[in-house]
Amino acid sequence: MTGMNLVTVIMLMVEVVLIPLCFLLRMLDEPPMKLSILWMI
């Protein structure tokens, strides 16, 4: 079961990392928007 838990944790971490990266990549053109997103996080 520990292996299953590790896999689920890794998947969650990947999603948590990829979603903010997508927003940051889109907001690179708008510094104010990027700052607001960073504050939200």
PQR file of N, CA, C, O and H, with PARSE charges and radii, in Angstrom:
ATOM      1  N   MET A   1       0.835  -1.206   0.000 -0.4000 1.5000
ATOM      2  CA  MET A   1       0.000   0.000   0.000 -0.0000 2.0000
ATOM      3  C   MET A   1       0.869   1.256   0.000  0.5500 1.7000
ATOM      4  O   MET A   1       0.475   2.290  -0.538 -0.5500 1.4000
ATOM      5  N   THR A   2       2.048   1.160   0.604 -0.4000 1.5000
ATOM      6  CA  THR A   2       2.925   2.332   0.636 -0.0000 2.0000
ATOM      7  C   THR A   2       3.288   2.742  -0.782  0.5500 1.7000
ATOM      8  O   THR A   2       3.365   3.931  -1.089 -0.5500 1.4000
ATOM      9  H   THR A   2       2.368   0.319   1.042  0.4000 1.0000
ATOM     10  N   GLY A   3       3.511   1.754  -1.648 -0.4000 1.5000
ATOM     11  CA  GLY A   3       3.843   2.060  -3.045 -0.0000 2.0000
ATOM     12  C   GLY A   3       2.701   2.804  -3.713  0.5500 1.7000
ATOM     13  O   GLY A   3       2.929   3.776  -4.432 -0.5500 1.4000
ATOM     14  H   GLY A   3       3.449   0.788  -1.399  0.4000 1.0000
ATOM     15  N   MET A   4       1.474   2.357  -3.482 -0.4000 1.5000
ATOM     16  CA  MET A   4       0.307   3.019  -4.066 -0.0000 2.0000
ATOM     17  C   MET A   4       0.221   4.454  -3.566  0.5500 1.7000
ATOM     18  O   MET A   4      -0.048   5.370  -4.342 -0.5500 1.4000
ATOM     19  H   MET A   4       1.288   1.567  -2.898  0.4000 1.0000
ATOM     20  N   ASN A   5       0.450   4.651  -2.263 -0.4000 1.5000
ATOM     21  CA  ASN A   5       0.389   5.998  -1.703 -0.0000 2.0000
ATOM     22  C   ASN A   5       1.460   6.891  -2.330  0.5500 1.7000
ATOM     23  O   ASN A   5       1.189   8.049  -2.647 -0.5500 1.4000
ATOM     24  H   ASN A   5       0.669   3.907  -1.632  0.4000 1.0000
ATOM     25  N   LEU A   6       2.663   6.368  -2.510 -0.4000 1.5000
ATOM     26  CA  LEU A   6       3.744   7.157  -3.106 -0.0000 2.0000
ATOM     27  C   LEU A   6       3.371   7.575  -4.519  0.5500 1.7000
ATOM     28  O   LEU A   6       3.622   8.713  -4.917 -0.5500 1.4000
ATOM     29  H   LEU A   6       2.883   5.427  -2.253  0.4000 1.0000
ATOM     30  N   VAL A   7       2.771   6.664  -5.281 -0.4000 1.5000
ATOM     31  CA  VAL A   7       2.386   6.988  -6.661 -0.0000 2.0000
ATOM     32  C   VAL A   7       1.345   8.099  -6.672  0.5500 1.7000
ATOM     33  O   VAL A   7       1.444   9.037  -7.465 -0.5500 1.4000
ATOM     34  H   VAL A   7       2.567   5.740  -4.958  0.4000 1.0000
ATOM     35  N   THR A   8       0.349   7.999  -5.798 -0.4000 1.5000
ATOM     36  CA  THR A   8      -0.697   9.022  -5.763 -0.0000 2.0000
ATOM     37  C   THR A   8      -0.105  10.368  -5.354  0.5500 1.7000
ATOM     38  O   THR A   8      -0.465  11.403  -5.913 -0.5500 1.4000
ATOM     39  H   THR A   8       0.270   7.237  -5.155  0.4000 1.0000
ATOM     40  N   VAL A   9       0.800  10.353  -4.382 -0.4000 1.5000
ATOM     41  CA  VAL A   9       1.432  11.606  -3.936 -0.0000 2.0000
ATOM     42  C   VAL A   9       2.236  12.224  -5.073  0.5500 1.7000
ATOM     43  O   VAL A   9       2.185  13.436  -5.279 -0.5500 1.4000
ATOM     44  H   VAL A   9       1.093   9.512  -3.927  0.4000 1.0000
ATOM     45  N   ILE A  10       2.978  11.401  -5.812 -0.4000 1.5000
ATOM     46  CA  ILE A  10       3.781  11.913  -6.931 -0.0000 2.0000
ATOM     47  C   ILE A  10       2.868  12.527  -7.989  0.5500 1.7000
ATOM     48  O   ILE A  10       3.159  13.603  -8.511 -0.5500 1.4000
ATOM     49  H   ILE A  10       3.020  10.416  -5.644  0.4000 1.0000
ATOM     50  N   MET A  11       1.764  11.847  -8.309 -0.4000 1.5000
ATOM     51  CA  MET A  11       0.823  12.371  -9.312 -0.0000 2.0000
ATOM     52  C   MET A  11       0.263  13.711  -8.856  0.5500 1.7000
ATOM     53  O   MET A  11       0.170  14.647  -9.650 -0.5500 1.4000
ATOM     54  H   MET A  11       1.527  10.972  -7.884  0.4000 1.0000
ATOM     55  N   LEU A  12      -0.110  13.809  -7.576 -0.4000 1.5000
ATOM     56  CA  LEU A  12      -0.653  15.067  -7.059 -0.0000 2.0000
ATOM     57  C   LEU A  12       0.398  16.171  -7.143  0.5500 1.7000
ATOM     58  O   LEU A  12       0.081  17.296  -7.528 -0.5500 1.4000
ATOM     59  H   LEU A  12      -0.034  13.049  -6.931  0.4000 1.0000
ATOM     60  N   MET A  13       1.632  15.865  -6.791 -0.4000 1.5000
ATOM     61  CA  MET A  13       2.699  16.861  -6.849 -0.0000 2.0000
ATOM     62  C   MET A  13       2.905  17.346  -8.274  0.5500 1.7000
ATOM     63  O   MET A  13       3.083  18.541  -8.509 -0.5500 1.4000
ATOM     64  H   MET A  13       1.889  14.951  -6.478  0.4000 1.0000
ATOM     65  N   VAL A  14       2.881  16.414  -9.233 -0.4000 1.5000
ATOM     66  CA  VAL A  14       3.058  16.788 -10.645 -0.0000 2.0000
ATOM     67  C   VAL A  14       1.949  17.735 -11.075  0.5500 1.7000
ATOM     68  O   VAL A  14       2.215  18.740 -11.734 -0.5500 1.4000
ATOM     69  H   VAL A  14       2.736  15.443  -9.042  0.4000 1.0000
ATOM     70  N   GLU A  15       0.696  17.427 -10.707 -0.4000 1.5000
ATOM     71  CA  GLU A  15      -0.418  18.295 -11.089 -0.0000 2.0000
ATOM     72  C   GLU A  15      -0.275  19.659 -10.431  0.5500 1.7000
ATOM     73  O   GLU A  15      -0.480  20.688 -11.075 -0.5500 1.4000
ATOM     74  H   GLU A  15       0.479  16.610 -10.171  0.4000 1.0000
ATOM     75  N   VAL A  16       0.077  19.668  -9.145 -0.4000 1.5000
ATOM     76  CA  VAL A  16       0.210  20.937  -8.418 -0.0000 2.0000
ATOM     77  C   VAL A  16       1.316  21.796  -9.025  0.5500 1.7000
ATOM     78  O   VAL A  16       1.230  23.024  -9.010 -0.5500 1.4000
ATOM     79  H   VAL A  16       0.244  18.832  -8.622  0.4000 1.0000
ATOM     80  N   VAL A  17       2.357  21.150  -9.559 -0.4000 1.5000
ATOM     81  CA  VAL A  17       3.474  21.905 -10.145 -0.0000 2.0000
ATOM     82  C   VAL A  17       3.147  22.358 -11.567  0.5500 1.7000
ATOM     83  O   VAL A  17       3.450  23.491 -11.941 -0.5500 1.4000
ATOM     84  H   VAL A  17       2.427  20.152  -9.571  0.4000 1.0000
ATOM     85  N   LEU A  18       2.534  21.483 -12.359 -0.4000 1.5000
ATOM     86  CA  LEU A  18       2.265  21.807 -13.765 -0.0000 2.0000
ATOM     87  C   LEU A  18       1.215  22.902 -13.907  0.5500 1.7000
ATOM     88  O   LEU A  18       1.357  23.771 -14.768 -0.5500 1.4000
ATOM     89  H   LEU A  18       2.288  20.563 -12.055  0.4000 1.0000
ATOM     90  N   ILE A  19       0.169  22.885 -13.089 -0.4000 1.5000
ATOM     91  CA  ILE A  19      -0.899  23.891 -13.227 -0.0000 2.0000
ATOM     92  C   ILE A  19      -0.363  25.310 -13.023  0.5500 1.7000
ATOM     93  O   ILE A  19      -0.608  26.168 -13.871 -0.5500 1.4000
ATOM     94  H   ILE A  19       0.054  22.179 -12.390  0.4000 1.0000
ATOM     95  N   PRO A  20       0.366  25.596 -11.920 -0.5600 1.5000
ATOM     96  CA  PRO A  20       0.918  26.947 -11.743  0.2800 2.0000
ATOM     97  C   PRO A  20       1.894  27.315 -12.861  0.5500 1.7000
ATOM     98  O   PRO A  20       1.942  28.473 -13.275 -0.5500 1.4000
ATOM     99  N   LEU A  21       2.670  26.355 -13.353 -0.4000 1.5000
ATOM    100  CA  LEU A  21       3.624  26.641 -14.433 -0.0000 2.0000
ATOM    101  C   LEU A  21       2.874  27.109 -15.674  0.5500 1.7000
ATOM    102  O   LEU A  21       3.322  28.034 -16.351 -0.5500 1.4000
ATOM    103  H   LEU A  21       2.632  25.414 -13.017  0.4000 1.0000
ATOM    104  N   CYS A  22       1.741  26.484 -15.982 -0.4000 1.5000
ATOM    105  CA  CYS A  22       0.959  26.886 -17.160 -0.0000 2.0000
ATOM    106  C   CYS A  22       0.502  28.332 -16.999  0.5500 1.7000
ATOM    107  O   CYS A  22       0.601  29.119 -17.941 -0.5500 1.4000
ATOM    108  H   CYS A  22       1.378  25.732 -15.433  0.4000 1.0000
ATOM    109  N   PHE A  23      -0.002  28.693 -15.805 -0.4000 1.5000
ATOM    110  CA  PHE A  23      -0.458  30.059 -15.572 -0.0000 2.0000
ATOM    111  C   PHE A  23       0.710  31.035 -15.687  0.5500 1.7000
ATOM    112  O   PHE A  23       0.573  32.096 -16.298 -0.5500 1.4000
ATOM    113  H   PHE A  23      -0.083  28.053 -15.040  0.4000 1.0000
ATOM    114  N   LEU A  24       1.857  30.685 -15.105 -0.4000 1.5000
ATOM    115  CA  LEU A  24       3.019  31.576 -15.156 -0.0000 2.0000
ATOM    116  C   LEU A  24       3.481  31.782 -16.593  0.5500 1.7000
ATOM    117  O   LEU A  24       3.816  32.902 -16.980 -0.5500 1.4000
ATOM    118  H   LEU A  24       1.969  29.824 -14.609  0.4000 1.0000
ATOM    119  N   LEU A  25       3.503  30.712 -17.390 -0.4000 1.5000
ATOM    120  CA  LEU A  25       3.934  30.834 -18.784 -0.0000 2.0000
ATOM    121  C   LEU A  25       3.002  31.771 -19.547  0.5500 1.7000
ATOM    122  O   LEU A  25       3.459  32.550 -20.383 -0.5500 1.4000
ATOM    123  H   LEU A  25       3.231  29.803 -17.076  0.4000 1.0000
ATOM    124  N   ARG A  26       1.703  31.703 -19.267 -0.4000 1.5000
ATOM    125  CA  ARG A  26       0.749  32.572 -19.967 -0.0000 2.0000
ATOM    126  C   ARG A  26       0.871  34.010 -19.492  0.5500 1.7000
ATOM    127  O   ARG A  26       0.661  34.943 -20.267 -0.5500 1.4000
ATOM    128  H   ARG A  26       1.332  31.070 -18.588  0.4000 1.0000
ATOM    129  N   MET A  27       1.215  34.193 -18.208 -0.4000 1.5000
ATOM    130  CA  MET A  27       1.245  35.540 -17.637 -0.0000 2.0000
ATOM    131  C   MET A  27       2.632  36.196 -17.717  0.5500 1.7000
ATOM    132  O   MET A  27       2.822  37.296 -17.198 -0.5500 1.4000
ATOM    133  H   MET A  27       1.386  33.435 -17.579  0.4000 1.0000
ATOM    134  N   LEU A  28       3.602  35.531 -18.364 -0.4000 1.5000
ATOM    135  CA  LEU A  28       4.938  36.137 -18.481 -0.0000 2.0000
ATOM    136  C   LEU A  28       4.860  37.473 -19.220  0.5500 1.7000
ATOM    137  O   LEU A  28       5.663  38.371 -18.964 -0.5500 1.4000
ATOM    138  H   LEU A  28       3.448  34.638 -18.785  0.4000 1.0000
ATOM    139  N   ASP A  29       3.888  37.608 -20.143 -0.4000 1.5000
ATOM    140  CA  ASP A  29       3.754  38.856 -20.900 -0.0000 2.0000
ATOM    141  C   ASP A  29       3.170  39.976 -20.039  0.5500 1.7000
ATOM    142  O   ASP A  29       3.345  41.153 -20.354 -0.5500 1.4000
ATOM    143  H   ASP A  29       3.237  36.879 -20.351  0.4000 1.0000
ATOM    144  N   GLU A  30       2.474  39.614 -18.945 -0.4000 1.5000
ATOM    145  CA  GLU A  30       1.851  40.633 -18.096 -0.0000 2.0000
ATOM    146  C   GLU A  30       2.384  40.516 -16.669  0.5500 1.7000
ATOM    147  O   GLU A  30       1.847  39.740 -15.878 -0.5500 1.4000
ATOM    148  H   GLU A  30       2.333  38.658 -18.690  0.4000 1.0000
ATOM    149  N   PRO A  31       3.437  41.277 -16.323 -0.5600 1.5000
ATOM    150  CA  PRO A  31       4.037  41.223 -14.985  0.2800 2.0000
ATOM    151  C   PRO A  31       3.018  41.446 -13.864  0.5500 1.7000
ATOM    152  O   PRO A  31       3.053  40.704 -12.883 -0.5500 1.4000
ATOM    153  N   PRO A  32       2.109  42.431 -13.956 -0.5600 1.5000
ATOM    154  CA  PRO A  32       1.136  42.657 -12.868  0.2800 2.0000
ATOM    155  C   PRO A  32       0.283  41.419 -12.612  0.5500 1.7000
ATOM    156  O   PRO A  32       0.032  41.062 -11.461 -0.5500 1.4000
ATOM    157  N   MET A  33      -0.166  40.761 -13.691 -0.4000 1.5000
ATOM    158  CA  MET A  33      -0.993  39.565 -13.530 -0.0000 2.0000
ATOM    159  C   MET A  33      -0.178  38.458 -12.882  0.5500 1.7000
ATOM    160  O   MET A  33      -0.688  37.735 -12.025 -0.5500 1.4000
ATOM    161  H   MET A  33       0.037  41.051 -14.626  0.4000 1.0000
ATOM    162  N   LYS A  34       1.092  38.314 -13.282 -0.4000 1.5000
ATOM    163  CA  LYS A  34       1.952  37.272 -12.706 -0.0000 2.0000
ATOM    164  C   LYS A  34       2.107  37.509 -11.201  0.5500 1.7000
ATOM    165  O   LYS A  34       2.059  36.565 -10.413 -0.5500 1.4000
ATOM    166  H   LYS A  34       1.506  38.901 -13.978  0.4000 1.0000
ATOM    167  N   LEU A  35       2.292  38.761 -10.811 -0.4000 1.5000
ATOM    168  CA  LEU A  35       2.465  39.067  -9.394 -0.0000 2.0000
ATOM    169  C   LEU A  35       1.200  38.726  -8.623  0.5500 1.7000
ATOM    170  O   LEU A  35       1.271  38.188  -7.518 -0.5500 1.4000
ATOM    171  H   LEU A  35       2.331  39.528 -11.452  0.4000 1.0000
ATOM    172  N   SER A  36       0.033  39.037  -9.205 -0.4000 1.5000
ATOM    173  CA  SER A  36      -1.226  38.739  -8.518 -0.0000 2.0000
ATOM    174  C   SER A  36      -1.375  37.238  -8.334  0.5500 1.7000
ATOM    175  O   SER A  36      -1.842  36.788  -7.287 -0.5500 1.4000
ATOM    176  H   SER A  36      -0.024  39.473 -10.103  0.4000 1.0000
ATOM    177  N   ILE A  37      -0.985  36.452  -9.340 -0.4000 1.5000
ATOM    178  CA  ILE A  37      -1.079  34.991  -9.238 -0.0000 2.0000
ATOM    179  C   ILE A  37      -0.127  34.496  -8.157  0.5500 1.7000
ATOM    180  O   ILE A  37      -0.481  33.610  -7.379 -0.5500 1.4000
ATOM    181  H   ILE A  37      -0.606  36.817 -10.190  0.4000 1.0000
ATOM    182  N   LEU A  38       1.085  35.062  -8.100 -0.4000 1.5000
ATOM    183  CA  LEU A  38       2.042  34.641  -7.077 -0.0000 2.0000
ATOM    184  C   LEU A  38       1.475  34.934  -5.691  0.5500 1.7000
ATOM    185  O   LEU A  38       1.655  34.144  -4.764 -0.5500 1.4000
ATOM    186  H   LEU A  38       1.372  35.782  -8.732  0.4000 1.0000
ATOM    187  N   TRP A  39       0.779  36.087  -5.547 -0.4000 1.5000
ATOM    188  CA  TRP A  39       0.195  36.425  -4.250 -0.0000 2.0000
ATOM    189  C   TRP A  39      -0.921  35.447  -3.910  0.5500 1.7000
ATOM    190  O   TRP A  39      -1.079  35.065  -2.750 -0.5500 1.4000
ATOM    191  H   TRP A  39       0.633  36.729  -6.299  0.4000 1.0000
ATOM    192  N   MET A  40      -1.711  35.031  -4.932 -0.4000 1.5000
ATOM    193  CA  MET A  40      -2.795  34.074  -4.694 -0.0000 2.0000
ATOM    194  C   MET A  40      -2.227  32.764  -4.177  0.5500 1.7000
ATOM    195  O   MET A  40      -2.802  32.142  -3.283 -0.5500 1.4000
ATOM    196  H   MET A  40      -1.583  35.342  -5.874  0.4000 1.0000
ATOM    197  N   ILE A  41      -1.079  32.336  -4.745 -0.4000 1.5000
ATOM    198  CA  ILE A  41      -0.469  31.077  -4.314 -0.0000 2.0000
ATOM    199  C   ILE A  41       0.096  31.263  -2.912  0.5500 1.7000
ATOM    200  O   ILE A  41       0.660  30.328  -2.345 -0.5500 1.4000
ATOM    201  H   ILE A  41      -0.612  32.842  -5.471  0.4000 1.0000
TER
END
